[in-house]
């Protein structure tokens, strides 16, 4: 495992015993990250003491020998991370075992006969470890029989369950939601709530979302006030009205913390009664919302702003394609309003980049699946002006909501921010060396490449073959954006204050932000004890977001490998994305299916990252999710 680089810390007196998080390689070697130390601690496979990937552990630090890296052994597991394992049920020497798909699970799981739950040999199953003593097989039980390996439904469920996400909600949660729905039908109660809100039902309002979207978090309202002056409202579903703090529903939402987007499905954070109905800003329906309303001039300057609870009535549900068609053809429903909003969005975008926001717009792919879930087409997603229009106004709302909590009177207002730290200097130096290798020239200030210099490089890429590789390397050089009550700003966006306010149907922190903003607007202040609670929520949300992304990436990778399994022997155009000691990674240009040309199959020709090459698909492995290419 490549050692993760982190900012250098002050030298501390090392204890013989340390605590940290374990990360495993596919070969079973462990590395424990300890907050106080710059370097990871290596753990040999025979000293793991049943600890698994991402477990919180206590280790005994060994005496350092010569120039070798620090090593140790695990003496205690303080917190298990894994919720379970998916794999195939097999029988060996008369005993049943779950053979894990996860390459970082280094032991097969023994399943006693009374824990089989009618599982049959060859089934793809999901199981949990119930007991594990050192130097023995872990003992487990089957939680769910998923189906057969390589069946779409079984494989997608396996990916989700291994990350702790389920399509089923607990019965008490379903009962709670049914009660909320019944109460929502009480018209007198609804009228009382409407009376407390600013009414935008007679103001032009619409949503713009992907073709296949089922939940609509956000809507835009538009009103032309006088020449070159416009009122733009960003209205966000008021999920906090339905999801009350500490309720059964709230606790389940925090447990999930996010919706998960796999190739063929969405696993929602909230039950569909809320996510696709009561909270969704459907057209021709009154909906309760939280609004961030701005008056702008024609140059995008903000003249006035207002935040508060609103009620809207969307007149139109646009898809991105439909709204883009109206803009392109300069005709169609609400074309004039769309055109004005689009021009304002471009002004806002231009200002943002001038202030140092990094213009990363990496290509993504979409899948067309047949009835059995088999991928029959993979295409790059097209991002037009309408995608960027929505993005820009969501960024504006998120930024300005966060600025409400700026310390103006020496009072620290409790809030949940979306923060993004600066890259550490080691990664920035690696990026600089990489870019110089392609002939790019730039200045560095205090060991950092200024964001404007990065933007200049990104602008110069155009359709160069190395464009995608360079964007990928730039992204990898960045820190990970997370949630926190401790604001350090957002480096990538170049914002001093930023939060997530605009997607409460699919992100738990947004619900929290709505609650905190409402408290702030009502003049309420929270106790100092609440800070720890909200920091805990921030940490949970950051971790669950990461796990949801891993599940999404796993589903994409699975479908890419499956797609290429139907194209064995075919030749494609590719771009070299990275070069390692064991082979060269190549990405197919149209489908972005990445695979490897193994070292033994490479001739003495010189290759470099970004080179365009011809590749042939020679093998695929769905279980390990790998594609083997050869150069043609």
Secondary structure, DSSP 4 states (H G I P E B T S, - for coil): -PPPP-------PPPSEEEEEEEE-TTS-EEEE-TT-SSPEEE-GGGSTT--TT-EEEEEEPPP-TTPPPEEEEEEEEE-----EEEEEEEETTEEEEEES-TT--S-EEE-GGG-TT--TTEEEEEEEEE--TTSPEEEEEEEEEEETT-HHHHHHHHHHHTT--SPPPHHHHHHHHHHHHHHT-HHHHHHHHTTSEE-TTSEEEEEE-TT-----EEEEEEEEETTEEEEEEEEE-GGGTS-TTSHHHHHHHHH-B-EE-SS-EE-SS-HIIIIIISS--TTSEEEEEEEEEEEETT--EEEEEEEEEEEE--EEEEHHHHHHHHHHT-STTHHHHHHHHHHHHHHHHHHHHTT--------EEEEE-TTS-EEEEEEPP--HHHHHHHHHHHHHHHHHHHTTS-SSS-PPP--EEEBPPPPHHHHHHHHHHHHHTT----EETTEE-HHHHHHHHHHHTT-TTHHHHHHHHHHHSPPPEEESS---BTTTTBSS----S-TTTBHHHHHHHHHHHHHHTT----TTHHHHHHHHHHHHHHHHHHHHHHHHHHHHHHHHHHHHTSTT-EEEEEEEEE-SSEEEEEETTT--EEEEEGGG--S----TT-EEEEEEEEEETTTTEEEEEE-
